Amino acid sequence: MIMLHRRRNSFSDNLIFLLEELKLAIQWHSPSILLAICNSRFVRVRAKNELKDKLKELGFSVINIDIDSHSPSISHQIMNRSKEQNVVFFISNIDWGSGKDRKDAYRNLNLNREIFIENQIKTVIWLTKTESMSLPVYAPDLWAFRHYVVEFSTVRSGRKSMLPAEILMWHHQGINEPVKILRDRIETNERYLKQLPQTAEANSSRIELLYTIGQLYWCLGDSQKATELLQLGIDTDRQPEHSLCRTWLLNGLAIIHYEKGEYLKAAEIYIDLITNNQNDGILRIDLGITLCALGKYSKAISECKKAVKLNTTNANIWNRIGYIYLAAGKMDEATSAFKKAIQLAPTSSAFYESLAIDYYMLGLTEESFDQIEIANKYAGNETFFLKVYEEVIQGNSEKSIERIQSALISGLISKTDLKRNYNSRILLQSLLEEKSLKEWHSA
């Protein structure tokens, strides 16, 4: 039997190779034992789905054999369906078998390796890195019978993402309300501000109000007014340089610098603030996002790790870490972070949206739709952008543009709503380059 060395080609090249080998095996009525090593579960899911779709287009059916401790033997499952025409077996999770050492699946494959040859079985055995090292040890005869081995590397985005300023974290979260409510809140807080006496004792309340009103103006898209109020708060603050309110105000100014593309200035503010606020996870996350904009991805991820040690149960921080990994092109790590955010806040629609977008970028369309469906359960009446995501994921980018245009014209959403919805912006900026969308996002 002729064996080739392991192939470490691109994702698409590996898929094409597997497909061609299976086509030839079916054409010539010969066996084919192919090993596909995937460095992550998400890569494996994507590769299996895409290969399955391509085989179906050619009239071949796929039978999945997913091993667990309760499954009957692999050889038994194969023999039961080996007479079916144009069948390819996908075998996964061989490290999850029964036995005291959980290695019975390997031994079953090894003892029954002749079944593959005698019955002209076409199979792809999907292996993790660990399973690929265990297979020659626990199933040496099957390993010797293999035809080819391909290795799918961990998914990396071919294009780094620029994260919108709306993803940066203010110290007061949760201001995601309709424009009218934001204006009403500004009016109420401005009235309180005017009523404060001009005394030193009232300074603390004055500074907090200036911060709150500044953030509200920023949420409305008026960054100039927000800057004026935040700077006024800093000038009013007579406390030591490391006071809590001063930190909040400077964080707000750094976010506005980021928004204007002044990433180095924003990073300088964050580095200075962290010197006196070592345990502030929000500052470290915002610094990480800013470092991504400067192309310093390794340092950004280092700040992520520090932030999560400080805030292990903060779902918003885990969510932002997901976006930092996304920006760095580390798609698998992003997925894990988004799932952690969901675990910590299972009724937050936005976190399911984030995971849906991540899955879409991984090419896992079905999984992406599953997350959109869950997000719909928790979104209440805020489902407009979920419909936009669905259309983009389905490949109907023109329809999604028309939906947004119509909603802007009718007043269903405002330019502020579009700008503030960072999940929508990330998805659209990575898929669509239409001038109109760029104009809306910068509005």
C-alpha positions as CSV (number, residue, x, y, z in Angstrom):
1,M,0.0,0.0,0.0
2,I,1.4,3.4,-0.9
3,M,1.4,6.1,1.8
4,L,2.1,9.7,1.4
5,H,3.5,12.1,4.0
6,R,1.1,14.4,5.9
7,R,-0.2,17.2,3.8
8,R,-0.3,20.7,5.5
9,N,-2.0,22.7,2.8
10,S,-4.6,25.5,3.1
11,F,-8.1,24.7,4.4
12,S,-9.6,24.7,0.9
13,D,-6.8,22.7,-0.7
14,N,-7.2,20.0,2.0
15,L,-10.9,19.9,1.3
16,I,-10.4,19.5,-2.4
17,F,-7.8,16.8,-1.9
18,L,-10.1,14.8,0.4
19,L,-13.0,15.2,-2.1
20,E,-10.9,14.0,-5.1
21,E,-9.5,11.0,-3.2
22,L,-13.0,9.9,-2.2
23,K,-14.3,10.4,-5.8
24,L,-11.5,8.3,-7.2
25,A,-12.1,5.5,-4.6
26,I,-15.8,5.4,-5.4
27,Q,-15.1,5.5,-9.1
28,W,-12.6,2.6,-8.9
29,H,-14.5,0.6,-6.2
30,S,-11.5,0.7,-3.9
31,P,-11.1,1.4,-0.2
32,S,-10.0,4.8,1.1
33,I,-8.9,5.4,4.7
34,L,-8.2,9.1,5.1
35,L,-7.1,10.8,8.3
36,A,-8.0,14.5,8.9
37,I,-6.2,16.1,11.8
38,C,-8.0,19.3,13.1
39,N,-6.3,21.5,15.6
40,S,-9.6,22.6,17.1
41,R,-13.2,21.4,17.3
42,F,-14.4,24.4,15.4
43,V,-12.1,23.7,12.5
44,R,-13.4,20.1,12.5
45,V,-17.0,21.1,12.4
46,R,-16.4,23.5,9.6
47,A,-14.3,21.0,7.6
48,K,-16.9,18.2,8.1
49,N,-19.8,20.4,7.1
50,E,-18.1,21.7,3.9
51,L,-16.9,18.3,2.8
52,K,-20.3,16.8,3.5
53,D,-22.0,19.5,1.4
54,K,-19.6,18.9,-1.5
55,L,-20.1,15.1,-1.4
56,K,-23.9,15.6,-1.4
57,E,-23.6,17.8,-4.5
58,L,-21.9,14.8,-6.2
59,G,-24.6,12.4,-5.1
60,F,-22.7,10.8,-2.2
61,S,-24.2,10.3,1.3
62,V,-22.3,10.7,4.5
63,I,-22.8,8.5,7.6
64,N,-21.6,10.1,10.8
65,I,-20.2,7.8,13.5
66,D,-19.6,9.8,16.6
67,I,-18.0,7.7,19.3
68,D,-19.0,7.8,23.0
69,S,-18.8,5.3,25.8
70,H,-22.3,3.9,25.0
71,S,-21.8,3.5,21.3
72,P,-21.7,0.0,19.8
73,S,-18.4,-1.0,18.1
74,I,-17.3,1.1,15.1
75,S,-16.9,-2.0,13.0
76,H,-20.5,-3.1,13.8
77,Q,-21.9,0.3,12.8
78,I,-19.9,0.2,9.5
79,M,-20.9,-3.3,8.6
80,N,-24.6,-2.6,9.1
81,R,-24.4,0.0,6.3
82,S,-21.4,-1.0,4.2
83,K,-23.6,-2.3,1.3
84,E,-25.2,1.1,0.7
85,Q,-24.1,2.8,-2.6
86,N,-21.9,5.9,-2.7
87,V,-21.5,6.1,1.1
88,V,-18.6,7.8,3.0
89,F,-18.2,7.2,6.7
90,F,-17.1,10.1,8.9
91,I,-15.6,8.7,12.2
92,S,-15.1,11.2,15.1
93,N,-14.3,11.3,18.8
94,I,-12.3,8.0,18.9
95,D,-10.7,9.2,22.1
96,W,-14.2,9.1,23.8
97,G,-14.6,5.3,23.6
98,S,-15.3,2.9,26.5
99,G,-12.9,0.9,28.6
100,K,-11.0,1.8,31.7
101,D,-8.5,3.8,29.7
102,R,-11.2,5.0,27.2
103,K,-9.2,3.4,24.3
104,D,-11.6,0.7,23.2
105,A,-12.4,2.6,20.0
106,Y,-8.8,2.5,19.0
107,R,-8.6,-1.2,19.7
108,N,-11.8,-1.9,17.8
109,L,-10.5,-0.1,14.8
110,N,-7.2,-1.9,15.0
111,L,-8.7,-5.4,15.3
112,N,-11.1,-4.9,12.5
113,R,-8.9,-3.0,10.1
114,E,-9.4,-5.7,7.4
115,I,-13.1,-4.7,7.2
116,F,-12.1,-1.4,5.6
117,I,-10.2,-3.1,2.9
118,E,-12.3,-6.2,2.3
119,N,-15.6,-4.1,2.1
120,Q,-14.0,-1.2,0.1
121,I,-15.0,1.3,2.8
122,K,-14.5,4.9,2.1
123,T,-13.9,6.8,5.4
124,V,-12.5,10.0,6.8
125,I,-11.4,9.6,10.4
126,W,-11.4,13.1,12.0
127,L,-8.7,13.4,14.6
128,T,-7.7,15.9,17.2
129,K,-4.0,16.5,17.7
130,T,-4.0,14.2,20.7
131,E,-5.9,11.5,18.8
132,S,-3.4,11.7,16.0
133,M,-0.6,10.9,18.4
134,S,-2.6,8.1,20.1
135,L,-3.7,6.3,16.9
136,P,-0.3,4.8,16.0
137,V,0.1,3.7,19.6
138,Y,-3.3,2.0,20.2
139,A,-4.2,1.2,16.5
140,P,-0.8,0.6,14.8
141,D,-2.2,-1.8,12.2
142,L,-4.9,0.6,11.1
143,W,-2.3,3.4,11.1
144,A,-0.2,1.3,8.7
145,F,-3.3,0.8,6.5
146,R,-4.0,4.6,6.1
147,H,-3.9,6.1,2.7
148,Y,-3.3,9.8,3.3
149,V,-3.2,12.2,6.2
150,V,-4.2,15.9,5.9
151,E,-3.8,18.5,8.6
152,F,-6.2,21.4,9.0
153,S,-4.6,24.3,10.9
154,T,-6.4,26.4,13.4
155,V,-8.7,28.8,11.7
156,R,-7.2,32.3,11.4
157,S,-9.0,35.2,9.7
158,G,-7.3,36.2,6.6
159,R,-8.2,39.8,7.4
160,K,-7.8,41.6,10.7
161,S,-10.9,43.5,11.8
162,M,-10.9,47.2,13.0
163,L,-13.2,47.3,16.0
164,P,-15.6,50.2,16.3
165,A,-15.4,52.7,19.2
166,E,-18.7,51.5,20.5
167,I,-17.1,48.3,21.6
168,L,-14.9,50.1,24.1
169,M,-16.2,49.9,27.7
170,W,-17.4,52.9,29.8
171,H,-17.4,52.4,33.5
172,H,-21.2,52.8,33.5
173,Q,-22.5,50.2,31.1
174,G,-26.0,49.5,29.7
175,I,-26.9,52.9,28.0
176,N,-28.5,51.3,25.0
177,E,-31.8,53.1,24.8
178,P,-34.0,54.8,22.2
179,V,-32.9,58.3,21.2
180,K,-35.9,59.9,22.8
181,I,-35.1,58.3,26.2
182,L,-31.5,59.4,25.9
183,R,-32.5,63.0,25.3
184,D,-34.9,62.9,28.2
185,R,-32.2,61.6,30.5
186,I,-29.9,64.4,29.3
187,E,-32.5,67.0,30.0
188,T,-33.2,65.6,33.5
189,N,-29.5,65.4,34.5
190,E,-28.8,68.8,33.1
191,R,-31.6,70.2,35.3
192,Y,-30.0,68.5,38.3
193,L,-26.6,69.9,37.4
194,K,-28.0,73.5,37.3
195,Q,-29.6,73.0,40.7
196,L,-26.3,72.1,42.4
197,P,-24.9,74.8,44.6
198,Q,-21.5,76.2,43.8
199,T,-19.8,74.6,46.8
200,A,-16.8,72.3,47.3
201,E,-19.2,69.8,48.9
202,A,-21.2,69.5,45.7
203,N,-18.2,68.9,43.5
204,S,-18.4,65.2,43.7
205,S,-22.0,65.1,42.5
206,R,-21.2,67.7,39.8
207,I,-18.4,65.6,38.4
208,E,-20.5,62.5,38.3
209,L,-23.3,64.3,36.5
210,L,-20.8,65.8,34.0
211,Y,-19.5,62.2,33.4
212,T,-23.1,60.8,33.0
213,I,-24.3,63.6,30.7
214,G,-21.1,63.4,28.6
215,Q,-21.6,59.7,28.1
216,L,-25.2,60.2,27.1
217,Y,-24.2,62.8,24.5
218,W,-21.6,60.4,23.2
219,C,-24.3,57.7,22.9
220,L,-26.3,60.2,20.8
221,G,-23.4,60.7,18.5
222,D,-22.4,64.2,19.7
223,S,-18.7,63.5,20.6
224,Q,-17.8,67.2,20.6
225,K,-20.3,68.0,23.3
226,A,-19.3,64.8,25.2
227,T,-15.6,66.0,25.1
228,E,-16.5,69.4,26.5
229,L,-18.4,67.9,29.4
230,L,-15.8,65.2,30.2
231,Q,-13.0,67.8,30.1
232,L,-15.0,70.1,32.3
233,G,-15.4,67.3,34.8
234,I,-11.6,66.8,34.8
235,D,-11.0,70.5,35.3
236,T,-13.5,70.5,38.2
237,D,-12.0,67.5,39.9
238,R,-9.6,68.7,42.7
239,Q,-9.0,65.2,44.0
240,P,-5.6,63.4,43.6
241,E,-4.7,62.2,40.1
242,H,-5.8,58.7,40.7
243,S,-9.3,59.5,41.9
244,L,-12.1,57.2,40.7
245,C,-14.1,59.9,38.9
246,R,-11.0,61.2,37.1
247,T,-10.4,57.7,35.9
248,W,-13.9,57.4,34.5
249,L,-13.7,60.9,32.8
250,L,-10.3,60.1,31.2
251,N,-11.5,56.7,30.0
252,G,-14.4,58.6,28.2
253,L,-11.9,60.9,26.6
254,A,-9.8,58.0,25.5
255,I,-12.8,56.4,23.9
256,I,-13.4,59.6,21.9
257,H,-9.8,59.7,20.8
258,Y,-10.2,56.2,19.6
259,E,-13.3,57.1,17.7
260,K,-11.4,59.9,15.9
261,G,-8.7,57.5,14.9
262,E,-6.2,58.9,17.5
263,Y,-5.3,55.4,18.7
264,L,-1.8,56.3,20.0
265,K,-3.3,59.1,22.1
266,A,-5.9,56.8,23.5
267,A,-3.3,54.1,24.3
268,E,-1.2,56.7,26.2
269,I,-4.2,57.7,28.4
270,Y,-4.9,54.0,29.2
271,I,-1.3,53.1,30.0
272,D,-1.1,56.2,32.3
273,L,-4.4,55.3,34.0
274,I,-3.4,51.6,34.5
275,T,-0.3,52.7,36.4
276,N,-2.6,53.9,39.2
277,N,-5.4,51.4,38.6
278,Q,-3.7,48.0,38.3
279,N,-6.9,46.2,39.2
280,D,-9.3,47.9,36.7
281,G,-10.2,45.2,34.1
282,I,-12.2,47.7,32.0
283,L,-9.1,49.9,31.4
284,R,-7.1,46.8,30.4
285,I,-9.8,45.7,28.0
286,D,-10.0,49.1,26.4
287,L,-6.2,49.2,26.2
288,G,-6.4,45.8,24.5
289,I,-8.9,47.0,21.9
290,T,-6.7,50.1,21.3
291,L,-3.6,48.0,20.9
292,C,-5.4,46.0,18.3
293,A,-6.1,49.2,16.3
294,L,-2.3,49.9,16.5
295,G,-1.6,46.4,15.2
296,K,-0.1,45.2,18.5
297,Y,-2.1,42.0,18.8
298,S,0.2,40.1,21.1
299,K,0.2,42.9,23.7
300,A,-3.6,43.2,23.3
301,I,-4.1,39.6,24.1
302,S,-1.7,40.0,27.1
303,E,-4.0,42.7,28.5
304,C,-7.0,40.4,27.9
305,K,-5.5,37.8,30.1
306,K,-4.8,40.3,32.9
307,A,-8.3,41.7,32.6
308,V,-10.0,38.3,32.9
309,K,-8.0,37.4,35.9
310,L,-9.3,40.5,37.6
311,N,-12.9,40.0,36.4
312,T,-13.5,36.3,35.9
313,T,-17.3,36.5,36.1
314,N,-17.9,39.7,34.1
315,A,-19.7,38.7,30.9
316,N,-19.1,42.0,29.2
317,I,-15.4,41.7,29.7
318,W,-15.4,38.1,28.3
319,N,-17.5,39.4,25.3
320,R,-14.9,42.1,24.6
321,I,-12.1,39.6,24.8
322,G,-13.9,37.7,22.1
323,Y,-13.8,40.7,19.9
324,I,-10.1,41.3,20.6
325,Y,-9.4,37.7,19.5
326,L,-11.6,38.3,16.5
327,A,-9.6,41.5,15.6
328,A,-6.4,39.5,16.0
329,G,-7.7,36.8,13.6
330,K,-7.7,34.1,16.4
331,M,-11.2,32.8,15.5
332,D,-11.2,29.7,17.8
333,E,-10.2,31.7,20.8
334,A,-12.8,34.3,20.0
335,T,-15.5,31.5,20.0
336,S,-14.4,30.3,23.4
337,A,-14.6,33.8,24.9
338,F,-18.1,34.5,23.4
339,K,-19.3,31.2,24.8
340,K,-18.0,32.1,28.2
341,A,-19.9,35.4,28.1
342,I,-23.1,33.4,27.3
343,Q,-22.4,31.0,30.2
344,L,-22.2,34.0,32.6
345,A,-25.2,35.9,31.2
346,P,-27.4,33.3,29.4
347,T,-30.3,35.7,28.9
348,S,-28.4,38.4,27.1
349,S,-29.3,38.6,23.4
350,A,-26.2,40.5,22.5
351,F,-23.9,37.8,23.5
352,Y,-25.7,35.2,21.3
353,E,-25.4,37.8,18.4
354,S,-21.7,38.0,19.0
355,L,-21.3,34.2,18.8
356,A,-23.5,34.1,15.7
357,I,-21.3,36.6,13.9
358,D,-18.2,34.6,15.0
359,Y,-19.6,31.4,13.7
360,Y,-20.5,33.0,10.4
361,M,-16.9,34.3,10.0
362,L,-15.8,30.7,10.7
363,G,-18.0,29.5,7.9
364,L,-20.4,27.7,10.2
365,T,-23.7,29.0,8.8
366,E,-26.0,26.5,10.4
367,E,-24.5,27.1,13.9
368,S,-24.7,30.9,13.2
369,F,-28.5,30.6,12.6
370,D,-28.9,28.6,15.7
371,Q,-27.4,31.4,17.8
372,I,-29.6,34.0,16.0
373,E,-32.7,31.9,16.9
374,I,-31.7,31.9,20.6
375,A,-31.0,35.6,20.5
376,N,-34.5,36.2,19.2
377,K,-35.9,34.6,22.4
378,Y,-34.2,37.2,24.6
379,A,-34.3,40.2,22.3
380,G,-37.8,41.3,23.2
381,N,-38.9,43.9,20.6
382,E,-35.3,44.7,19.6
383,T,-35.2,42.2,16.7
384,F,-34.5,44.5,13.7
385,F,-30.7,43.9,13.6
386,L,-31.2,40.2,14.1
387,K,-33.1,40.2,10.8
388,V,-30.3,42.1,9.2
389,Y,-27.8,39.4,10.4
390,E,-30.0,36.6,9.0
391,E,-30.0,38.2,5.6
392,V,-26.3,38.7,5.5
393,I,-25.6,35.2,6.7
394,Q,-28.0,33.9,4.0
395,G,-25.9,35.8,1.4
396,N,-28.6,38.4,0.8
397,S,-26.4,41.5,1.3
398,E,-28.5,43.6,-1.1
399,K,-31.6,42.8,0.8
400,S,-30.0,43.7,4.1
401,I,-28.9,47.1,2.7
402,E,-32.5,47.7,1.5
403,R,-33.8,46.8,4.9
404,I,-31.5,49.3,6.6
405,Q,-32.2,52.0,4.1
406,S,-36.0,51.5,4.5
407,A,-35.7,51.5,8.3
408,L,-33.7,54.8,8.3
409,I,-36.2,56.5,6.0
410,S,-39.2,55.3,7.9
411,G,-37.7,56.2,11.3
412,L,-37.7,52.7,12.6
413,I,-34.0,53.1,13.4
414,S,-31.8,56.2,13.5
415,K,-28.3,56.7,12.3
416,T,-27.4,56.7,16.0
417,D,-29.0,53.3,16.4
418,L,-27.0,51.9,13.5
419,K,-23.7,53.5,14.7
420,R,-24.2,52.2,18.3
421,N,-24.9,48.6,17.3
422,Y,-21.4,47.3,17.2
423,N,-22.4,43.7,16.3
424,S,-24.1,45.0,13.2
425,R,-21.1,47.2,12.3
426,I,-18.6,44.4,12.7
427,L,-20.6,42.1,10.5
428,L,-21.3,44.7,7.8
429,Q,-17.8,46.1,7.7
430,S,-16.3,42.7,7.2
431,L,-18.7,41.7,4.4
432,L,-19.9,44.8,2.7
433,E,-17.9,47.7,1.2
434,E,-20.8,49.7,-0.2
435,K,-20.2,53.4,0.2
436,S,-23.7,53.9,1.6
437,L,-23.0,51.7,4.6
438,K,-19.7,53.5,5.3
439,E,-21.5,56.8,5.3
440,W,-24.1,55.5,7.7
441,H,-21.5,54.2,10.1
442,S,-19.5,57.4,10.1
443,A,-22.7,59.5,10.5
